[in-house]
Amino acid sequence: MPRVVACLTMMAAAAMEAHADEIVQGVLQLRWGDGPPVAHGTPRAAQFEAWLDAGPERRYRLDAAQARVAAGDLYALANRRVAVAYRAPAHVMAAAGAGNAMPVVSGISAIVPVEASAGRTMARSESVGGRTPTLLSGTTRWVTVMCKFADVPSEQKSRAFFQSQYGDAPGQLGHYWSAVSYGRIDLAGSTAHGWYTLPRTRASYLSVVNGRTRADLSQLFADCTALADAEVDFRGAQGVNLMFNAELDGSAWGGGACATLDGSYQCTRATWNPPWAFSNLAPLAHEMGHGYGLPHSDNSDGDADTYDNPWDLMSDAWRNAVSDAAYGLLPKQLTMAQRDRLGWVAPDSKRVLAADNAATHDVLLAWADGAAGSGAQMLVLVQPTQPDPFRTVVYVLEARRRHGSYDGRLAGDAVIIHVLEDYGIARSIDTDIPLADFSNNEGSMLRVGESWRTPDERHWVEVLSITAQGFLVRVGPRPRAMSTPSPVLVRSTVSAGQAATRATASPASAPKASPPARRARAQDRRCDVLPRLLRLPTLCAVLAR
C-alpha cells in the first residue's frame, strides 16, 4: 500500500508541475449543509463546500466540483493537511471575517496530502485501490458548546440534556457510534458546556450569497468557542458540536473548522446545529458523520435530491427512524460502504470478488448490525479498473434487518446493494422501472428467491435463504443456460411463509419461469439497450417482438 500512495503522490506532483503555477498548503475543510425534513416528494438539494485553511486570516474557498476530481477521493482528505495546485491568477485569497461572500478558487489541478500521518484531529489514511479509507479508531472525544444569540434569550434544552446525549445506553450517541463502528471508536470523555451569549445578534451572522441566506459558520465557530475557552479544555478533543438557540440559515452543518483554541490556532471536526437538529439524535449524528469525513449517500434515480436513500444515515436521516421519548428520532445504521470508508470493516468480514471472477461461491452475508461470525458482512463485486482508478465502479452488498434501537423501522429484511461511483459516492440500486424517487420500495430490496446481475453481467447474485445469521447468497458469473436471458432482477413468486420455510431447508434452484414470464424477461432484457428515460412499456413491447 505505501507504494500505491507514493505512486499517486508522484503522479499528482507531476500534474502540479505540468499544469499549475502556484501551490498552497493548509488544512482541507469540507462542509455539508442539511435542511429539516420536508413533505414526501419535495426535493431537497444538499449544500457542499470545500475550504483550505492556511492559517489565521488565510482561508480559500475551493471550487467543489474541481476539488473532487483533483483529489480523486476528496472525502478521505477531510481535516488533513494538503497541498492544492491551481493555475494563477484563478485563485483569490479570502481574509478571515469576509463571511461567505468571497470568490471561489478555481483552476485546481491537484490536491494531495502532505503528511503521512495526521495531527490530533486528523486520522491516518491508507490507499486501497482507487479509494482511500480513513482508519479511525480509539476515543474520539467531542465537546458540546451551547451558544445563544444576543437577541434571542431562549434555552431549549439544559446542559444536562446535552451531556446525556453522549451516554453509552442504547439510543445515545456513545452507544450508537460504538455499535456502528463495531467497537472501534467511543466518545469517552465527551462533555457539554453553556449556555453562552454570543456578542452579536443572529442577523449579524447572516448574509445573502447568490440570492441565498448563508450563515458565517467560521465566525460562529470562533465566537462560540472563544466564549467557552476559559472553561473548556479543547486539547485532545476530536470534534466540537455547536448548539444554537435559533435557526441558522435553514440548515444544520457538519464538517470542519479552525480557530484559536487553548491559546493556539487549531483545526477540528465541527457541527453547527439549530434546535430542530439537536432535539433529534438522527440529524445530529448525521452531522457528526460529516465531521468524521463521511459524504452523503444517494439513491439511483438521478435527481438532485440526495436525501432519498433511507438505508443510510448519511442520506435520509429522518424517515424510517426509530422514535425515542427523550432524544427524538434516532440515527439509523451506516451502510457497509460508509463503515468501510472509516476502516471499521475487518478484513475477514469483507469478501471481494474480482472483475474476472469465474467461480461460483455461496456466501453467508451476515447481518450488518451484528457480529460477522463465520460470514462476511460486506460483499464487494469489482468492475474492470478504469484509467482513472478513482472512477472504477464497485458494488457493495450487505444484509439489513428490522432490529434494535436504530434499524427497527427499516422497510424490511433484505440484501441491499449500493454502487460506489462518482469519486466515492454510494448509491442504492433500484430495480424498479421507472426508478423510485425514494428507495423504500421492493426494487431496492433483494429477497429470498430473487436474483440480480451487474449491468455488464460479470457478476450474478441470487439470494438462496435467510438464516438467524443473515442471508445465504450465491454469487458468480452469469449462469449458462439455453433459455432466454434473465433480466437485471428476477422477482420471487414465493410467499412470505414459503420463504421462511425455505430458510430452514437446503438451498434449491429457482423454479422454471412460465412462457409469459420468459416473454417479460426478454422484453426487459431488450429494454436494457434504451436510456432509462425511454424505457416506456410501448417501446419495450416493440423491441421484444
C-alpha positions in Angstrom: 0.0 0.0 0.0 2.8 2.6 0.7 4.0 2.0 -2.8 0.5 2.9 -4.1 0.4 6.0 -2.0 3.9 7.1 -3.3 2.9 6.4 -6.9 -0.3 8.5 -6.6 1.6 11.3 -4.8 4.2 11.4 -7.6 1.5 11.5 -10.3 -0.2 14.4 -8.5 3.2 16.2 -8.1 3.8 15.8 -11.8 0.4 17.2 -12.6 1.2 20.2 -10.4 4.5 20.9 -12.2 2.9 20.4 -15.6 -0.3 22.4 -15.2 -0.1 24.6 -12.2 1.7 27.9 -11.5 1.2 28.0 -7.7 0.8 25.6 -4.7 -0.7 26.5 -1.3 -0.8 24.2 1.7 -3.3 24.1 4.6 -6.0 22.0 6.3 -8.8 20.8 4.0 -12.2 21.5 5.4 -15.3 20.0 3.9 -18.8 21.2 5.0 -22.2 19.8 4.3 -25.4 21.7 4.9 -28.6 19.7 5.5 -32.1 21.1 5.9 -35.0 19.9 8.1 -37.5 17.3 6.9 -39.9 18.2 4.2 -43.1 16.7 2.8 -42.7 13.5 0.9 -41.9 14.2 -2.7 -40.4 17.6 -2.1 -36.9 17.6 -3.4 -34.1 18.9 -1.2 -30.7 19.9 -2.6 -27.8 19.3 -0.3 -25.2 22.1 0.2 -21.5 21.3 0.0 -18.4 23.5 0.4 -14.7 22.8 0.3 -12.2 25.1 2.0 -8.5 25.3 2.5 -7.4 26.9 5.8 -3.7 28.0 5.5 -3.7 29.7 8.9 -5.2 32.7 10.7 -6.8 35.1 8.2 -5.7 32.9 5.3 -8.7 30.9 4.0 -9.5 29.8 0.5 -12.9 28.6 -0.7 -12.3 25.9 -3.4 -14.4 25.1 -6.4 -16.1 21.9 -5.0 -16.5 20.1 -8.4 -12.9 20.7 -9.4 -11.7 19.7 -6.0 -13.5 16.3 -6.2 -11.7 15.5 -9.5 -8.4 16.9 -8.5 -8.2 14.9 -5.2 -9.6 11.6 -6.5 -11.1 10.8 -3.1 -11.7 14.2 -1.6 -13.5 12.9 1.4 -10.6 10.9 2.6 -8.6 14.1 2.9 -11.1 15.9 5.2 -9.4 17.6 8.1 -6.0 16.7 6.8 -3.1 18.9 5.7 -2.9 19.0 1.9 -1.3 20.8 -0.9 -3.6 22.4 -3.5 -2.2 23.3 -7.0 -4.0 25.9 -9.0 -3.5 28.0 -12.1 -2.7 31.6 -11.3 -4.4 34.1 -11.4 -7.5 32.0 -10.9 -7.3 32.0 -7.1 -8.3 34.7 -4.7 -7.2 34.7 -1.1 -10.0 35.2 1.4 -9.4 37.0 4.6 -11.0 35.9 7.9 -14.2 37.8 8.6 -15.1 38.0 5.0 -18.0 35.7 5.6 -19.3 33.6 2.7 -19.3 36.3 0.0 -15.9 35.6 -1.4 -14.6 34.5 -4.8 -14.1 30.8 -5.3 -10.7 29.3 -6.1 -10.9 27.6 -9.5 -8.3 26.2 -11.9 -7.5 23.4 -9.4 -5.3 20.7 -11.0 -4.3 18.5 -7.9 -4.9 18.1 -4.2 -2.6 15.7 -2.3 -1.8 15.0 1.3 1.5 16.5 2.5 2.0 14.3 5.6 1.8 10.5 6.0 0.3 10.7 9.5 -2.2 13.1 10.9 -2.3 15.6 13.7 -4.5 15.5 16.8 -7.8 15.7 14.8 -6.7 14.1 11.6 -6.8 10.3 11.0 -4.2 8.2 9.4 -5.0 7.2 5.8 -4.0 4.3 3.6 -4.8 3.9 -0.1 -6.9 0.9 -1.2 -7.1 0.6 -4.9 -8.9 3.7 -6.2 -10.4 4.5 -2.8 -8.8 5.8 0.4 -10.4 4.5 3.6 -9.6 6.7 6.7 -8.6 4.4 9.6 -10.5 5.9 12.5 -10.2 4.1 15.9 -9.9 4.8 19.6 -11.5 7.6 21.7 -13.0 10.5 19.7 -13.9 13.0 22.4 -16.4 15.6 21.4 -17.2 18.9 23.2 -20.7 20.4 23.0 -20.8 24.2 23.3 -24.2 25.8 23.6 -24.5 29.4 22.4 -27.4 31.8 22.2 -27.7 34.8 20.0 -27.5 38.2 21.7 -31.1 39.0 20.7 -32.6 35.5 21.4 -32.8 34.6 25.1 -34.4 31.2 24.9 -32.7 28.0 26.0 -34.5 25.0 24.6 -32.5 22.2 26.4 -30.5 22.0 29.6 -26.8 21.3 29.9 -27.7 18.0 31.5 -29.7 17.0 28.4 -26.7 17.7 26.1 -24.4 15.8 28.4 -26.7 12.8 28.4 -26.7 12.7 24.6 -23.1 11.3 24.9 -24.2 8.4 27.1 -23.5 4.7 26.4 -27.0 3.3 26.7 -28.9 2.2 23.6 -30.3 5.3 21.9 -27.5 7.6 23.0 -24.6 8.8 20.9 -21.9 7.0 22.8 -23.7 3.7 22.3 -24.6 4.4 18.6 -21.0 5.3 17.5 -19.6 2.3 19.3 -22.2 0.0 17.8 -21.9 1.3 14.2 -18.1 1.1 14.3 -18.1 -2.4 15.8 -16.4 -1.1 18.9 -13.6 0.7 17.1 -14.4 4.2 18.4 -16.0 5.6 21.5 -17.0 9.0 22.8 -15.4 8.6 26.2 -14.8 12.0 28.0 -17.2 14.0 25.8 -18.7 16.9 27.7 -21.3 19.7 27.3 -20.9 23.4 28.3 -23.0 26.6 28.2 -25.3 28.4 27.5 -23.0 31.3 26.5 -24.3 34.6 25.0 -22.8 35.4 21.6 -21.5 39.0 21.1 -23.8 39.6 18.1 -27.4 39.3 17.0 -28.5 36.4 14.8 -28.9 38.7 11.8 -25.3 39.9 12.0 -24.1 36.4 11.3 -26.2 36.1 8.1 -25.6 37.4 4.6 -27.1 36.8 1.2 -24.9 35.0 -1.3 -26.1 34.4 -4.8 -29.7 35.0 -3.6 -29.5 32.6 -0.7 -29.2 33.4 3.0 -26.0 32.0 4.4 -24.6 31.8 8.0 -21.0 32.8 8.6 -20.0 29.4 10.1 -16.4 30.3 10.7 -17.3 33.4 12.7 -19.9 31.5 14.6 -17.4 28.8 15.5 -14.7 31.3 16.5 -17.1 33.4 18.7 -18.8 30.4 20.3 -15.6 28.5 21.2 -14.0 31.7 22.4 -16.7 32.1 25.0 -16.1 28.6 26.3 -12.3 28.7 26.1 -11.8 29.7 29.7 -13.9 26.8 30.9 -13.3 24.1 28.3 -10.2 22.1 27.7 -10.1 21.6 23.9 -6.8 19.8 24.0 -7.2 16.3 22.5 -10.8 16.9 21.5 -11.7 15.3 18.2 -14.7 17.4 17.5 -16.9 20.3 18.6 -20.7 20.2 18.4 -22.1 23.8 18.4 -25.7 24.2 19.6 -27.6 27.4 18.8 -30.9 28.5 20.3 -32.4 29.7 16.9 -32.4 28.9 13.3 -29.1 29.5 11.4 -29.6 29.7 7.6 -32.2 26.9 7.2 -29.6 24.1 7.5 -27.6 22.2 10.1 -24.0 21.9 9.1 -21.2 19.3 9.6 -17.5 19.2 8.6 -14.5 21.0 10.0 -13.4 24.4 11.3 -10.3 26.2 12.6 -9.9 28.8 15.3 -7.7 29.8 18.3 -8.4 27.2 21.0 -6.4 26.9 24.2 -4.1 29.7 23.0 -3.1 28.1 19.7 -4.6 28.0 16.2 -6.2 24.6 15.7 -8.4 22.7 13.3 -11.0 20.2 14.3 -14.2 18.4 13.3 -17.3 20.5 13.9 -21.0 20.7 13.6 -23.5 23.6 13.7 -26.9 22.7 15.0 -30.2 24.7 15.3 -32.9 23.5 17.7 -34.6 21.1 15.3 -31.3 19.3 14.8 -30.2 18.9 18.4 -33.7 17.9 19.5 -33.3 14.7 17.4 -30.2 12.5 17.6 -30.6 11.4 13.9 -29.7 14.7 12.3 -27.0 15.4 15.0 -25.4 12.0 14.3 -25.7 12.8 10.5 -23.7 16.0 11.0 -21.1 14.2 13.2 -20.7 11.7 10.3 -19.8 14.6 8.1 -17.4 15.6 10.8 -15.7 12.2 10.5 -15.4 12.9 6.8 -18.4 10.8 5.5 -20.1 12.2 2.4 -23.8 11.9 1.5 -25.2 8.7 0.1 -27.9 8.7 -2.5 -30.2 6.5 -4.5 -30.0 5.8 -8.2 -32.9 7.9 -9.6 -30.6 10.6 -10.9 -32.3 13.6 -9.4 -30.8 16.4 -7.3 -32.3 15.1 -4.0 -29.6 13.2 -2.1 -31.9 12.5 0.8 -33.9 9.7 -0.8 -31.9 6.6 0.5 -33.4 5.5 3.8 -30.9 2.7 4.2 -28.1 5.0 5.2 -27.9 7.7 8.0 -25.8 9.7 5.6 -28.7 10.1 3.1 -32.1 10.3 4.7 -31.7 10.6 8.5 -35.4 11.3 9.1 -37.6 8.6 7.5 -37.8 5.0 8.8 -36.2 6.2 12.0 -37.0 4.8 15.5 -38.5 7.4 17.8 -37.4 7.9 21.4 -39.2 9.9 24.1 -36.1 11.7 25.3 -33.9 12.0 22.2 -36.4 12.3 19.3 -35.7 10.4 16.1 -32.7 8.1 16.5 -30.0 7.5 13.8 -30.2 4.5 11.5 -27.1 2.4 10.9 -24.5 3.4 8.3 -24.2 1.3 5.2 -21.2 -1.0 4.9 -19.7 1.3 2.3 -19.6 4.2 4.8 -18.3 2.0 7.6 -15.5 0.7 5.3 -14.6 4.3 4.4 -13.6 4.8 8.1 -11.8 1.4 8.3 -14.4 -0.3 10.5 -14.9 -3.4 8.4 -12.4 -6.1 9.4 -10.6 -7.9 6.6 -12.1 -11.2 7.5 -15.6 -9.6 7.4 -15.2 -8.5 3.8 -15.4 -10.7 0.7 -14.1 -9.2 -2.6 -14.7 -10.8 -6.0 -12.6 -9.5 -8.8 -13.9 -8.4 -12.2 -12.6 -11.6 -13.8 -14.1 -14.0 -11.2 -15.0 -17.3 -12.9 -16.1 -19.3 -9.9 -19.4 -19.6 -8.1 -19.4 -19.0 -4.4 -22.0 -19.5 -1.7 -21.5 -16.7 0.8 -23.2 -16.2 4.2 -23.9 -12.4 4.2 -24.1 -11.7 8.0 -26.4 -9.0 9.4 -24.7 -5.6 9.1 -25.8 -4.7 12.7 -24.4 -7.8 14.4 -21.3 -9.9 14.6 -19.9 -11.3 11.4 -19.3 -14.8 12.9 -18.4 -17.2 10.2 -19.9 -15.0 7.5 -19.0 -11.8 5.6 -20.8 -8.5 6.4 -19.6 -6.8 3.2 -19.6 -8.5 -0.3 -17.8 -6.4 -2.9 -18.2 -7.0 -6.6 -15.4 -5.2 -8.6 -15.8 -3.9 -12.1 -12.9 -3.5 -14.5 -10.3 -1.0 -13.5 -10.6 2.4 -15.2 -7.6 4.5 -16.4 -8.6 6.9 -13.6 -8.6 4.4 -10.6 -11.0 6.7 -8.7 -13.6 6.1 -11.4 -13.5 2.3 -11.0 -17.0 1.1 -10.1 -17.7 -1.4 -7.4 -20.9 -2.9 -6.0 -21.3 -3.4 -2.3 -23.9 -5.9 -0.9 -25.0 -6.1 2.8 -27.7 -7.8 4.8 -30.1 -5.4 6.7 -33.0 -6.2 9.0 -35.6 -4.5 11.2 -33.9 -4.8 14.5 -32.9 -2.8 17.6 -32.9 0.8 18.5 -31.5 2.0 15.2 -32.8 -0.2 12.4 -36.1 -1.2 14.0 -38.2 0.7 11.4 -36.5 -0.2 8.1 -38.7 -1.2 5.2 -37.8 -4.9 5.5 -35.2 -7.6 5.9 -33.3 -7.9 2.6 -30.0 -7.8 0.8 -29.2 -4.1 0.0 -26.9 -3.2 -2.9 -25.0 0.0 -3.3 -22.9 1.1 -6.3 -19.8 3.2 -5.5 -19.1 5.6 -8.3 -18.6 9.3 -9.0 -15.4 9.6 -6.9 -16.7 7.7 -3.9 -20.5 8.3 -3.7 -22.6 5.3 -2.7 -26.0 5.0 -4.4 -28.6 2.3 -3.6 -29.6 0.1 -6.5 -33.2 0.2 -7.5 -34.5 -2.4 -10.0 -38.0 -0.9 -10.5 -38.8 0.8 -13.8 -39.3 3.7 -13.6 -36.9 4.2 -10.7 -38.5 5.1 -7.4 -38.0 8.6 -6.1 -37.5 7.2 -2.6 -35.6 3.9 -2.1 -38.1 2.4 0.4 -39.5 0.1 -2.3 -39.3 -3.6 -3.2 -36.9 -2.6 -6.0 -34.3 -1.6 -3.5 -34.5 -4.9 -1.6 -33.3 -8.3 -2.8 -35.1 -11.1 -1.0 -35.1 -14.9 -0.9 -35.6 -16.4 -4.3 -34.7 -13.3 -6.2 -31.6 -12.6 -8.3 -29.7 -9.7 -9.7 -26.8 -9.1 -12.0 -24.4 -6.2 -12.7 -25.2 -4.4 -15.9 -22.2 -5.9 -17.7 -23.2 -9.4 -16.5 -19.8 -10.0 -14.9 -21.4 -10.8 -11.6 -24.7 -12.7 -10.8 -26.2 -12.8 -7.4 -29.0 -15.0 -6.1 -30.5 -15.0 -2.5 -30.9 -18.6 -1.5 -32.2 -18.4 2.0 -32.5 -16.4 5.2 -30.9 -17.7 8.5 -30.5 -16.4 12.0 -27.1 -15.0 11.0 -28.1 -13.3 7.8 -28.7 -14.3 4.1 -27.1 -17.1 2.2 -26.3 -15.8 -1.3 -24.8 -17.4 -4.4 -22.6 -15.2 -6.5 -20.6 -15.9 -9.6 -20.5 -15.3 -13.3 -23.7 -15.3 -15.3 -25.3 -18.8 -15.3 -25.1 -20.6 -18.6 -28.5 -21.8 -19.8 -30.3 -22.4 -23.1 -33.3 -20.4 -22.0 -34.0 -16.7 -22.6 -31.6 -14.4 -20.7 -32.9 -13.2 -17.4 -33.5 -9.5 -16.6 -31.5 -7.5 -14.1 -33.9 -8.6 -11.4 -35.9 -11.8 -11.1 -38.8 -11.3 -8.7 -39.8 -14.2 -6.4 -43.3 -15.7 -6.5 -42.6 -17.4 -3.2 -44.9 -16.2 -0.3 -43.5 -15.0 3.0 -44.5 -18.3 4.6 -42.7 -20.3 2.0 -39.7 -18.1 2.2 -39.5 -18.7 6.0 -39.8 -22.5 5.4 -37.0 -22.3 2.7 -34.7 -20.6 5.3 -34.5 -23.9 7.2 -34.2 -26.1 4.1 -31.3 -26.8 1.8 -30.9 -24.2 -1.0 -32.8 -25.1 -4.1 -32.8 -24.0 -7.7 -35.3 -21.3 -8.6 -38.5 -22.7 -10.3 -38.6 -22.6 -14.1 -40.3 -19.5 -15.5 -43.6 -19.7 -17.3 -43.8 -18.7 -21.0 -45.4 -15.3 -20.1 -42.6 -14.7 -17.6 -39.9 -15.6 -20.2 -41.5 -13.1 -22.6 -41.5 -10.4 -19.9 -37.8 -11.2 -19.2 -37.0 -10.9 -22.9 -38.8 -7.6 -23.1 -36.9 -6.3 -20.0 -33.6 -7.5 -21.4 -34.1 -5.7 -24.7 -35.1 -2.6 -22.9 -31.7 -2.5 -21.3 -30.3 -1.0 -24.5 -32.5 2.1 -24.1 -31.7 5.0 -21.8 -33.8 4.8 -18.7 -36.0 7.8 -19.7 -37.0 5.9 -22.9 -37.9 2.6 -21.2 -41.6 3.0 -21.9 -43.9 0.0 -22.0 -44.8 0.6 -25.6 -41.2 0.8 -26.8 -40.2 -2.2 -24.7 -43.0 -4.3 -26.2 -41.9 -3.3 -29.7 -38.3 -4.4 -29.0 -39.5 -7.7 -27.6 -41.2 -8.8 -30.8 
